[in-house]
Amino acid sequence: MKQRKLFRTMLQIAIVVSLFGMYACKENKKTEAENTETTSPMEVAVEPFFKLSLAQWSIHKMILEDGVDPYTFAEKAKSWGFTGLEYVSQLYNPELSEANYSEEAMAAFVEKSNAEAKKHGMQNVLIMIDGQGNLAVNDEKERNETVEKHKKWVDAAAAMGCHSIRVNLNGSMVPEEWKASAIDGLTKLSTYAKTKNINILVENHGGLSSNGALHAEVMKAVNLENCGSLPDFGNFCIIRNEDRSCSEDYDKYKGVAELMPFAKAVSAKSNDFDDEGNAINIDYKKLLQIVKDAGYTGFIGVEYEGSVLNEELGIKATKDLMLKVANELN
């Protein structure tokens, strides 16, 4: 009898110990899970201060060399995580140039571009105009002809819901001559564009337009609300040699800072990247800080021009860098 009581007592003790062990184990696991949740580092992505658009020039090799249809631009940009489209006029040649930019050809360009943008839920931002003459040339007759050629692009931008067209201020390399002609050409084109609710934007794109101080002087002299700048992070070569090397370069950080007060768009140029994903020879953190400090919150267009990475990888690398830096700035 005593042995039976002893056995029963030992069994009860064993059950209690077992239950306590199970409970303690559960509590320890729960505590460990809670500690893991509260102490593990978390990457918190901050909404960037800008919106992302893609400059179509980033895929110019696909279009000009590989035969990719330029009207797939919206589809590609959407798949790569962009919301805005920056068209390039020359990438729709020879279709448009062979038709001499006729009313019918331009209407077809607008209709197809709008259809693709709508289909993929993209926003048309601007059109970059090239090969339509020199807006700052000394000869007034030629300058006026250039203004007329650009008017059809103003009309196209308005029909596409864009806010701007980007123009080039090619012309004299004599500062005073260039300024006078640039002011005249821009004033005439901007006056017309105002009737269509379109901005005329000047990019630093070689020649004296890449001199930030002179460029800013022209903006101040034109003094029209719909005439502004489009600072590009990389186009500050004033004089380029035949071998494409630069013999006179303007400080890009100074230039962007000088142009930002007039900016209605910004172009994030990139070429090559280091092993950590930073742009070589372009300090994105410094430049985006300048842009942010200017109070700019509009679209920034990715414009990849490199040759080490293919166009798709270069576009994605530039976009990733912009978002990383924006997160650091915030």
FIDOKE-507855 format. One record per residue: residue in one letter; x, y, z of N, C-alpha, C in turn. Coordinates in steps of 0.02 Angstrom, whole numbers, plus 50000, padded with zeros to 5 digits. Example, Ala and Ser with C-alpha at 12.3 -4.5 7.8 and 13.67 -1.06 7.14 Angstrom:
2
A506604971650390506154977550390506604983550390/S506424988850354506844994750357506455000250394/
***
This chain:
330
M500424993950000500005000050000500445006350000/K500955006250044501395012050047501745013049980/Q501945007549948502285008049883501815011049830/R501165009149833500675011749784500595019249794/K500555021549858500475028749872501085032549848/L501675029549861502305032849841502335033649764/F502125028349728502135028549655501665033949629/R501045034149661500555039149640500835046249650/T501155047349707501435054049722501975055949672/M502405051249656502945052649608502665054149538/L502135050549520501825051649455501535058649451/Q501205060749504500905067549506501435072949500/I501995071749535502545076549532502825076949461/A502895071149429503165070949361502715074749312/I502045073849320501575077349276501625084849284/V501665087049347501715094249361502345097149330/V502915093649339503555095949311503515096349235/S503205091149206503145091049133502735096849107/L502155098049139501725103649118502075110349126/F502425111049182502795117349194503325118449141/G503665112949121504185113549070503905115749003/M503315112748985502995114648922502785121848922/Y502515124148978502285131048984502875135848979/A503425134049015504015138249015504315138648945/C504315133048909504575132848841504195137448795/K503515137048800503095141348758503225148748773/E503285150248839503405157248858504075159748832/N504585155248836505245157248811505235158548736/K504875154248698504825155148626504465161548609/K503925162848648503545168948637503965175048650/T504355174748706504785180448723505315181548671/E505605175948646506115176548595505835179548531/A505225177448513504905180148453504775187548461/E504525189448522504385196548534505025200648531/N505565197848560506205201448559506455202248488/T506365196948447506585197248378506205202648340/E505555202948352505135207848317505315214948337/T505505215948399505615222748423506325225148412/T506805220348404507505222448399507795221748329/S507455218148283507735217248217507695223748179/P508245225548141508245231848103507745231448046/M507415237048033506925237347978507105242847929/E507075241147866507195246147814506545249847801/V506525256047818505915259947808506015264547748/A505675263147693505735267247633505315273547640/V505625279247630505285285547635505065287747565/E504475290447559504225292847494504685298347469/P504955297747407505415302847382505065309547373/F505445314947373505165321647366504985323247294/F505145318747248505025319747176504625313947148/K504385314847086504065309447049504555307046995/L504485300646976504965297646929504685297346858/S505055300346812504895299646741505495296546705/L505375294046646505925291146607506015295146542/A506635297246531506795300646468506885295446414/Q506535296246360506535291246306507235290346276/W507665295446284508345294746257508715288946290/S508485286946349508795281246384508735274846345/I508265274446298508185268346258508315269846183/H508715274946169508825276846099509205271446061/K509635267646094509995262246060509515256546041/M509055255046087508545249946072508165251846009/I507995258246005507575260645949507975261345885/L508545264745889508925266345829509355260545804/E509585256345850510045250945830509705244045828/D509235243045874508925236345878508235236045847/G507985241745823507335241845789506735241345834/V506815242945899506245242845945505755248445926/D505115246945926504595251745909504575257345963/P504665263645944504655269045993503985269646030/Y503465266946000502805267346032502715262146088/T503235258146101503225253646159503515257146221/F503675263546214503975267446268503575267146333/A502925268346327502495268346387502495261546422/E502455256246383502445249446411503085247946449/K503655249746418504295248446450504385252546514/A504225258946509504295263346568503875260946626/K503275258746611502825256146663503125249946696/S503395245346656503665239146682504285240346725/W504625246046715505225247646753505085252046814/G504455253446826504275256946888504215264546883/F504125267246823504055274446814503315276346807/T503175282746818502485285046810502425290446757/G502985293546738502975299046689503395297546627/L503195300546571503525299346507503815305946478/E504455305746459504775311446426504985309246356/Y504595311246307504695309146238505295312846206/V505585309846153506125312846115505905313046042/S505845319046015505565319845947505935315945894/Q506595315945896506985312945842506925305345839/L506685302245893506615294945893506005292645853/Y505605297345829505025295645787505165297245713/N505805298345699506035298845629506285291845609/P506245290045545506045294245488505295295045477/E504885291945519504165292345511503915299545503/L504145303945547503915310945546504305315145495/S504965314245494505375318445450505215317145376/E505085310845358504915309245288504245312245268/A503815313345317503165316545303503215324145311/N503835326645322503955333745332503535336645390/Y503445332445441503065334445501502385337445483/S502065334045437501405336445414500895336145470/E500345339545460499815339545510499555332545522/E499505328545469499255321745474499745317245513/A500395318045497500905314045530500945315745605/M500905322145621500935324245691500315321745729/A499745322045696499125319745728499165312245743/A499465308445697499535301245707500005299745766/F500555303645770501025302945825500675304245892/V500285309545895499925311245956499425305845975/E499045303545926498515298545939498815292045965/K499345289645933499655283345954499985283946022/S500315289546033500655290646098500155291046155/N499615294646143499085295246194498765288546210/A498645284646158498325278146167498765273546210/E499425273646197499875269346235499945271746308/A499975278346316500035281046384499415279246425/K498835279946395498205278346429498155270946445/K498355266846397498325259546404498735257246465/H499305260446476499755258246530499725262746591/G499255267346592499165271646650499735276346664/M500045278946611500625283246618500445290646605/Q500845295046632500735302246624501235305146574/N500985308446523501415311946475501675318346508/V502335319046512502635324646548502885330146501/L503305328246453503575333246407503835329846345/I504015333946295504325331546233504985335246224/M505525331646215506175334646202506255335446126/I506355341646105506375343246033507095343946009/D507265340245957507935340645926507855341145850/G508365343845818508375344045745507865348545712/Q507625353545748507115358045721507375365245712/G508025365845708508315372445697508635375345760/N508955381145752509325384345806508975390445832/L508735390045893508345395445923508755401645942/A509415400845947509825406545967510325408545913/V510175406645851510605408445795510565415945783/N511115418945759511125426245749510655428645694/D510585424545641510175426545584509425426445604/E509115432345602508425432845626507935428745584/K508045428545519507595424745475507615417245494/E508215414645503508285407645523507985406445592/R508085411145636507815410545704507055410345703/N506755414545663506025414645657505765408245627/E506125405445578505925399145548505955393545600/T506455393845643506515388945696505925389345745/V505725395445762505145396345805504535393145774/E504435394245709503855391445674503875383845675/K504465380845666504525373545667504345370645735/H504495374445787504355371945855503615372545873/K503255376745839502545377845857502135371445851/K502275367345800501895361045792502025356345850/W502615356945880502775352745938502435355346001/V502345361946004501955364846059501245362246055/D500975362245994500285359745984500225352446003/A500735348445984500725341246000500755340146075/A501185343946110501245343346182500585344946216/A500255350046192499605352046221499095346446211/A499085343446151498605338046136498755331746176/M499365331046200499565325046237499525326146313/G499345332146334499295333546405499965334546439/C500495335746400501155337246428501145344246459/H501615345646503501655352546530502175356746493/S502615353446454503175357146424503445353846361/I503835357746323504305355046275504995357546295/R505495353346283506185355346296506505357446230/V506835363346230507155365946170507905366646183/N508285367546127509005368746132509145375946111/L509615379146144509815385946127510475385946090/N510485382746031511085382745990511165389445956/G511785391645948511905398145916512615400445925/S512705406945927513365409945931513725407845995/M514395407945991514815406646050515075413146079/V514825418846053514995425346082514445427046132/P514605427546196514085428246248513555433446235/E513735439446218513235444746208512795443446148/E513085440846094512685439046035512205433446052/W512465428346086512055422546103511475424646148/K511605428746198511075430846244510525434546207/A510705439246164510205443146128509765438746084/S510085434146047509705429746003509275424846043/A509555422146098509195417346139508575420646169/I508645426646193508075430246223507525431346171/D507725433246111507235434446058506875428046039/G507245422746025506935416446004506485413546058/L506715413646120506305410946175505685415046188/T505745421546183505165425846196504625424646144/K504825424046081504335422846027503995416046035/L504385410846049504095404146055503675403546119/S503915406446173503545406046237502885409946233/T502885415346197502275419346189501735415246154/Y501945411446102501465407046069501255401346115/A501735398346148501595392546191501125394246249/K501145400446270500705402546325499975401646306/T499815402646242499125401946219498895394646221/K499375390046226499225382846228499345379946298/N499515384246345499655382146414500245377346417/I500755378746378501355374546375501965378646395/N502415375546433503045378646452503585377346400/I504025382146391504615381246349505215380746396/L505545374846396506095373646442506755372946405/V507265376146432507935375946402508375371346444/E508665366346412509135361846446509845364546435/N510275363546484510985364546473511215358846428/H511345360546365511425355246314511995356946267/G512535359546294513105361346253513105368646233/G513695371046210513755378046193513655382346255/L513445388546244513375393146300512765391646344/S512325387246321511765385246364512015381246425/S512635378546420512925374846475513315379246523/N513325385746510513595390546558513025392646603/G513005390046663512435391146708512275398346720/A512785402446729512675409546744512355413146684/L512615411946623512335415046563511625412646550/H511525406146559510865403046550510355406346597/A510555407346659510115410546708509965417746689/E510455421246661510345428146639509815428446585/V509815423646539509315423346486508625422146516/M508565417546564507925416246596507645422646629/K508075426246663507865432446696507635437646646/A507995438046590507835443046539507185441546503/V507055435246488506425433346455505845434846502/N505925432746565505455434546618504725432846601/L504615426846575503945424446561503815418246605/E503215417846633503055412446680503125405546648/N502995405046583503025398546550503685397246514/C504195401046531504865399846504505325398046562/G505615392146561506015389946617506605385746596/S506925382746644507515378646631507365371246644/L507815367046617507795359846631508515357846647/P508715358646710509405356946729509545349546719/D510095348046684510315341246673510945340146714/F510985334546750511545333246794512215332546758/G512185331146693512825329446659513025333746600/N512585337846573512735341346511513035348346522/F513615348546552513925355046565514575356046526/C514645352546470515215353646426515045359346378/I515425364746381515295370546338515605369546269/I516215367146267516565365946203516795358646201/R516535354846152516715347846146517155346846084/N517675342846091518135341446037517845336245989/E518175335345933517935330445884517945323345911/D518395321945957518425315245986517945314346045/R517495319146054516985319246106517245321046175/S517905322346181518175324746245517975332046254/C517995334446316517765341246330518365345846343/S518405351346307518955356046317518765361846363/E518115362846373517885368046421517265365446456/D517335364246521516795361446561516575366346614/Y515935366246631515655370646682515495366546744/D515615369246802515495365546864514755363546869/K514625357046870513925354646868513525356546930/Y513845356646987513495358247049513315365647052/K513765369747030513635376947025513085378246973/G513145374846916512665375746862511955373746881/V511885367946912511215365646933510925370546983/A511325372947030511095377747080510865384247047/E511205386346995511025392546960510385391846919/L510255385646895509665384546852509045382546890/M509115379946950508535377446987507995382747002/P508165389147012507625394047024507135394546966/F507335392246906506905392746847506655385946823/A506815380646861506695373746838505965371746841/K505725368746788505065365746785505115358246769/A505735355946762505885348846752506625347946768/V506825341846783507525340346799507715333746766/S508335333346741508565327246708509145324146746/A509045317946770509555314446807509975310246759/K510505313346733510945309946686511385304946723/S511545299346690511995294446718512365291046661/N512965288546677513365284846628513605278146656/D514075278546702514335272446731514265272546807/F514325266546838514235265846910514815261846940/D514955263347004515465259447039515145253147068/D515545249247105515295242847132514755243747184/E514695249747213514185251047263513555254247234/G513545254947167512955257647134512935265247130/N513485268547146513505275847142513745277947073/A513465283547048513665286046982514375288546984/I514765286646935515465288946930515475296046903/N515835300446937515925307446918515305311846927/I514775309046957514185313046971513955311547042/D513985316447086513785315547156513035316647161/Y512665311147157511925311647158511665314547223/K511995312947278511755315547342511815323147344/K512365325647320512485332847319511985336347272/L511885333347213511435336447164510705336147185/L510485330347211509795329847233509655334247294/Q510165335447334510085340047390509965347147365/I510335349047312510235355547280509525356247253/V509295350847220508625350847192508105351447247/K508195347547300507715347647355507715354347391/D508295357247401508355363647436508005369247397/A507955368247330507625373247288506865372747294/G506615367747330505895366847339505565363247281/Y505965359947239505685356447181505375349847201/T504765348447179504425342147196504115338847134/G504295341047075504005338347013504365332046990/F504295330546925504605324746896505355325746887/I505735320546902506445320246883506515314446835/G506775315846776506825310846724507485307146725/V507455300546726508055296446721508295296546648/E508925298246638509205298346570509885294746571/Y509865288346556510475284346556510805284646487/E511455286046486511825286446423512455282146423/G512505277646470513105273646475513165268046424/S513745264746425513875259246378514105252946413/V514285253246477514505247246513513895242746527/L513385245646557512755242046567512315242946506/N511895237946490511425239046436510895244146459/E510485246446413510025251846430509545250146486/E509265244246485508785242346537509115242246606/L509705239146610510055238846675510285245646698/G510505249846650510725256546667510155260946693/I509575260146663508975263746685508795261746756/K508795255246769508615252746835509125254846887/A509765254846868510295256846915510225264246934/T510045268346885509955275446898509345276646943/K508815273246928508205273846969508335271647040/D508675265947048508825263447116509255268347155/L509745271347120510185276247153509785282347176/M509345284747133508935290547151508505289247213/L508195283447215507765281747272508175280747336/K508765277847329509195276847387509415283547416/V509635288047372509865294547394509285298647423/A508705298247390508125301947416507955299647486/N508025293247499507885290547565508375293247617/E509005294047596509515296747640509395304247655/L509165307847604509055315047613508465316347659/N507945312147655507365313047696507515311347769/
***
